[in-house]
Amino acid sequence: MTGNINIPMGAIDSTSLPVGAFYGRKSGSTYSIPTSGQQYMVNSEYFSFISDSADANYGKFLCKKSFTGNVNVLATGNLSAAGDGNVWTYLHYKMYIDDTLIASETANVNYKSVAYTSQNFTAGKYTYIQGYNYGNSKSGTADFTMVISL
Amino acid sequence: MNGGINLNQDPYKNNDFIAMYELGWKDSAASASPTSTIAHYSRDYLSYASGIFTVKKPCSLKFTVIGKGSYKLDSGGAGTKITFSITATINNVNQTIHAGTLAATGTLTSTTGSNGAIANFNIGDTFQMSITHNHNTSRAGVDGGMFIQLIK
């Protein structure tokens, strides 16, 4: 008797498994992908990250395998050196999945954490965050962390 | 009979991202460790409870720390300092595998650390991260976290 028993390769655990993470800092008062101090990690089955600054899609996750997952966005603001008195800063960010705007947030806080659940990611499309920090005519910096999980 | 059964195939590749841990915001005037947390992790390699990760199969992990601090200007003063450490119990030996300070003294912005540290773990070993912010005069806030990669 000749035969093969084919047992599927062990699937990656699908409970809250991180498959992409991004960190970056942004100054200025217009939306763009944070690039200062940029850190990223991916699970290579699901994403690649465009790390070439010469690429038009620099700072974006490219989905390699369609799936449904979650995104956690954490934003932290810092006032500029000029300061603007006794106010918290305004955090602004836009989050895109599959090149489509999913969330646009503006909040008068120094810290904001939001979970976006049951989002669809499609192979060949990009996911990314844009943001900045600006309040009371003063520009500061903002740190953004985005984690994509199954 | 010719056949093959491979129950040990591992879908993870070198440098795959397998865990993320975020220590949440702390807003107070005193030195303190944030308490709220977010943890995403591979159940293949890790379990997690109350801030402590336990390793489920032998692996080498690389830790990259991020930290963020800011403070409110109503009390004046200068920057926020963030101190972090990642400690582990490996083969029943307690040790610090990564530690440092993310300082922003004299400025209104904090800095981000990006050092990476690699440690080898066996089944049952544990690790955890803590951060503390330190500011003497102002209400300050800080959060920090770590990204963890599998090294093969």
Interface residues (C-beta under 8 A of the other chain):
Chain A: M1 T2 G3 N4 I5 I7 M9 G10 A11 I12 D13 T15 S16 L17 P18 V19 G20 A21 Y23 R25 G37 Q39 M41 V42 N43 S44 E45 N72 L74 T76 G77 N78 L79 S80 A81 G83 D84 G85 N86 W88 T89 N110 Y111 S113 G140 T141 D143 T145 V147 S149
Chain B: M1 N2 G3 G4 I5 N6 L7 Q9 D10 P11 Y12 K13 N15 D16 F17 I18 A19 M20 E22 G24 W25 D27 I38 A39 H40 Y41 S42 R43 D44 T64 I66 K68 G69 S70 K72 L73 D74 T107 L108 T109 S110 T112 S114 G141 D143 G145 F147 Q149
